[in-house]
Amino acid sequence: MTFPEGFYWGAATASYQVEGGIENTDWAQAAREGRVPPCGRAADHYNRYEEDFDIAKSLGHNCHRISVEWARIEPEEGTFNEKEIEHYLAVLAALRARHIKPFVTLWHFTLPQWFAESGGWERKDAPEIFARYCGYVARKLGNDCRHFATMNEPTVFAGQGWLTGSWPPFKKWLGLDLLKAIPVERPDFIGQKATWHNVMTYLRVRRHLIRAHNLAYDAIKAAAFGAEVGIVHHIVLFHANGNPFNKLLAWIANWHATHAILSRVYRKCDSIGINYYQHKKFGDNATYDKTDMGWDVYPEGLCDALLMVKRYKLPIWVSEAGVADAADRIRADYIKRLVRCMHVAIENGADVRGFMYWSLIDNYEWALGFEKRFGLVEIDYQTLERKIRPSAYAYKEIIERNAMLE
């Protein structure tokens, strides 16, 4: 099961989840209000990125996905911090020095506090504000990075913020409990504002996110000639047993969760990043092993997720796929099954160019804090010691062979 020559293998991180010291965001404010766990110094990746990239290099990685923190770069509306640009240029230089291809996501969930407090993605001009930021960053980093994603998982962001109320701005749709298919990260909804009207706001936010990506694509292209620009989309795979009604439910759910977004942005994409963690099978009576997140262990869904995106005739990156497994009990097998299913998708015509495991190091898992451990590398949050988990070496063997052994 050999992969194409030049295939990229690596891992991913996101700024707020690993860097530490970011206090001017909506999430940091929510932590100060007691709504979510504090992030604090996290894994201190902001200061220890070279150490972390040395580990990635030792594990055979030839690509790495990061995000840059909007709140660092634009701490006040229209005011940009050149010192933070210099920091991210140093991060990119550290990756290139290790012959690791950088993939940069320009926005990964957290919002500058000024933007959130002025209405955030509910603002009518939010797409224009976002495109201005993306164009600025691309102009500054475009000589050092040739692959940008505008945003990470817009459907997750909108759903957790305006349907479940689990994330800022903590707005819950009262009809949520009728739709069991929607994943809920945190069931207690601390401090949420629950109204029926929030579903309309959710749909408006989705429209703003779509427009923001399309405007940002043009801004990045103008600022960084020849750069590859895409979006990172999270696929919850909906499928069904043989019951025709269940098949219809799965089709409707996939259309709303995936195609309603991608069909409106793919013309402004040079490639598409896919994140996969979960599935929902209507009419399913099977019993699954569970991850530490409580999700079904079903890496096989990655194949169908990739084949769903095949219709857009664009290169595809697996920009995230991984498992919360603090004991490192199932991670090695999970990675092997992910890779095997990715190979099947390639054999069936999906133009997959690379795979990035989530995540390189343990991270702040949003409203769940630091309890859930996705990392190939374990972080001791008291000492900040890094310890490579055994599963990372199973992944390294795949990388070195550029193949999956039967």
N, C-alpha and C positions, 0 to 999 in steps of 0.2 A: 504494500500500500504506500507507494512512493508519491511524494508531493512534487508539484512543478518546480523546475529549477528556479532559484531566486525567490522561493517562498519565504515570507517573513514570519518569524516566531519571536514572541516576547511577552510582555505583561503590561498592565496599565495601573495608573494611580490617578488621583484627582487632588487638586491643590488643597481645598479646605479639609479634606479627609486625612491628609498626611503631613502637611507643611507645618501647622501650628502657628500661633501668634497672630491670627487674623481676627480682629475684634470689631471691624466696621462693616459687618454684614447683617442681613436679616436673621441668619441662624445664630450668630453670636448674641444678638439682641434677644432672641427667643430664649437662649440659654440663661441670660441675665434675668429674664422674667420667670424662669423655672419651668418653661414649657418643653424644653428638650435638654438632654444632657450637655454639659459644657464640653467643648472640644479642647480648649487650652493649647498646650504645646504639641498635642497629638504625638506623632512619631518624630517630630522635629526634622522632617525631611527638608525643610527650607534651608537648614544649616548642614544637613548630613547627606545631601543628594549625591555627592561624589562617592561616598561609602556605599550607598544603595545601588548606584550604577555599577560600581565594581562588582557587587554581588550579582547583578543581572548579567554582566559580562562573563563572570565565572560560570554561570549557568547556561551559557551558550546563546543568550538572547541577542538578536540582531535588529530588534526594533523595540520601541517603548512609547506608550501613550501617556501623555501628561495633560493636565489642564493648566491654564494660567488664570490667576485670580483677578476677576474684574474689579473687585473692591480695592485691591492693591494698586492696580494700574490707573483706575479712575476714582480716587477717593472722594472727590467732589464733582458734581456735574460739570462736565466740560473741562475739567482740570486733570491733566495726566502726569503721572509720577515717573520721570525718567530713570530714577534710581531703581525702581522695580523692573522697568524694561531691561536695564543693565543686568539685573539679577537673572531674569529669564534668558537673556542672551548667554550668560555664563552657564546656565543649566543646559541649554542647547549645545554649547561648545563642549561640555563634559560628555554629552551623549555622542557627539560626532567623534571626539577623541578616542572613544571606545568602539567606534565603528557600529554604533547603534542608531538606526534611523529614527528620528523623532516624529511623532504624530502629536499635533497640538490641538486640543479642544479649547475653544475660546470662552466657553461658558459652561460650567458644570454645576448647576442648581443654585449656588449661593448668589445673592444679589447685594450690590453695594447698599449700605443703609440708606443713603440719600435717595436712591431709586425706589427702594421698597417703601419708604415713608411717603413718597410722593405719588404712590399708586402702583408702582411696579408694572407688571405686565397688563394691568387694567388700564393704564394710560393709553390714550389714543395715539400718542406719538412714540410709544415704546419701541415699535419696530425701527423707527428712524434713529432713536437714541442708541439702540443696539448695533445697528449697521455702522454708525459713526465710530463706536468703540472698536468693532471688528476691523474696520478699515485702518484705524490708527495702529492697532497691534500688528496687523499684517504688513503694514509699511515698515514697521520697526523690526519685525522678526523674519520678514519674508526672504531675506538673503540666507538665513540660517535654518529655516524650516520650509519644506516644500509640500507639506500636507497639513491642511487645516480642516477641522470640523467646526462648524459654527456653534453647535449646541449639543448637549447630551440629553437624550431621552425626554423630549418635550412632552410626550403623552404622560409619562410618569410624573413629571413636575406638575403638570396641570391637574392630574388626577389626585395626587396626594395633597395638593394645596387647596383645591376647590371642590372635590368630591368627598374624600375621606376625612379631610381636616387634620391629617396627621402631621403636615409640614406647614411652614409659613406660606400663606397668611392664615392658616388654620380655619378655613371655611368649609363646612360640611354640607353636602346635599342630603336633605331628609329622606330622599328616596333610595339612598345607598343600600340600605339593608335588604331591599327587594332584589338587588342584583348581586348574588353571591359570587359571580364570576370575577368581580373586581378585587384584585389583591389589596389587602389592607395591612400596612406595615405595623401600625400600632393601634390597638383596639380601644384605648381609653379616651382618645380625643381630648386631651387636656387643653382647656381654654378655647375650644373651637366655637365658631359662630355658625349655628345650624339653621339654614333656611331652605325652602324649596327653590328660591330664586338663584341659589348658588350654581345650579346646573347651567343656567343661562350665562352666568359669568364665566364658568368653566369653558363653555363653547366659544365665548368671545376671546378668552385668553388663548385657546388653541388657534383661533384665526390670527391673532396677533403674532403668535410664535411662527406660524407658517409664513406670514408676510415678513417677519424679521429675518428668517433664514434666507428668503429670496432676495431681500435687499442687501443682506450681509454678503451673500455670494457675489453680487456685483461689486460691492465695496472692496472685498478682498481681491477680486480679480483685477480691479483698477490699481490697487496698492501694491500687489505682489504678482507681477506678470508671470504667467506660466505655473503658478502654484496650483496644486490639486485641492479642490474644496468639496466638502461633503457635509453630511449630517450624521449623527449617531442616533439610531432608533432602537428602542427596546421592544422586542417581540415577546409577548406572552402567547404561546402557541395554543390556539383553540382548535380542538379536534373532537371527534365523536365516534360512537359506536355505529352500528349499521342502521339505527333508527333514522328515518328521513327527517323527522322533526328535529332531532338532535344535530343532524348534519346542517340543517338550516340555521340553527342557533349558532353553530360554530362558524358558519360562513358570515353571518351578520356580525359576530364578535370580531372576527379577523378583519372584516372590512372597516369597522369603526376604529379598532385599535391600531391597525397598520396601514391599510390602503387609503383610508381617508386622509392620512397625513402624507404618505409617500407619493401618492398620485398627484399631489399639489406642490411637491418640492423637487421631484426627481429631475425635472428639466433644468433645475439650477443646482445640479450635483454632478461632479466628475466621478464620484464613487459614493457608496453608502456603507456606513458602519452599522453593524448589527450587534446588539447585546442580547444574550439569551440566558435566562435562569429558570423560568417557570412554564408550566403548561396547565391547561384545564381541558379535560376530556369529558364531554357531556355523555351521560349514560355509562360512566366508567365504574365498574365494581372492583377493580384491581386494588391490591394493597401495596403501597410503596414504602421503601425505606425513606427516612426523612433526613434532611440536612439540619444543621443547627438553627436555621431560619424557620424550620417547620415546613419547608417546601418539599414536594416530592423529588426523590432522586430519579430524574428522567432526562439525562443528557441527550438521549436519542432525539428529543424534540428539536435539537439544533439543525438536523438535516432538513426537516420540513420547513423550519424557519428560513433557512437559506434559500430553499426552493421557492418559497413565497415571494422572495425579493428578486428572483431570477427574471421575472417578467419585465423588470425595468431596464434590462440590458446594460447594466453598469457593473464595473468592478465592485467587489464586495470585500469588506474587511470584517472579520470577527473582532470587534473592538472591545468586547468584554464577554467572558463566560467563565464561571468559576463556581466555587462551592464554599459555604461556611462550614468549617470542620475543624474545631479547635484541637481535637485529639489526633488530627491527620489520619483518621480511620479510613476514609473513603476517597480522599482527594486524588491519589495516584490513579486509582481505577476510574474515577470520574473524568479525569483529564484524558485518559486513554479512550474512553467511550466518546467523549466530545470529538476528539481528533478522528476517530474512526468514522463517526457520522458526518463530519466535515468532508472527509475524503469521498464518501458516498455522494454527497451533494455535488462535489466537483465532477465526479464521474457522470452525474446526471445533468451537467451543463451549467452549474452555478460557477461564475467567474470569481472564485474566492482567491484573494491574493495574500492573506496573512491571518494570523491568529494571535490575540493578545489575552492572556489569562488575567482574570481579576481575582486577586490583585498581586502585585509584586510583594508588598509588605502589608501587614495587618493595618487596618484603617478604622477611622471613625465611621460607623455605619448609621449615620444620620440620627433619626429619632431613637435608635436602639443603642447609641453610645458605642463603647469599645468592646462590648461583650462578644460580638460575633466576629469570628476570625476567618477571613478569606485568604490570608497571605500565603504565598510560597515561603515567605520569611516571617518568622514569629518575632513580635516586638514585645519586650519586657517594658511595660510603660512606667515602671519605677526607675529602671536604670537606663532605658533606651537601648539595651543590648539587642543586637540582631542575631537571630539563630535560624539557619536554613533548615526547613522541614524536609524530611526524607522524600516526600512527594515531589519536591522540586527537582530531585535527581532523576526521577522517573520521566519527568517532562524534558529534562536535559538530554536524556537518551533519545527521545523522539526527535528533538531538534538536531542533534549531531548526525542522526541517520537520515534526516529529512524524510522520514517514513514511519509508518505505524506497523509494528510487527504483529502478525496474527497471533 
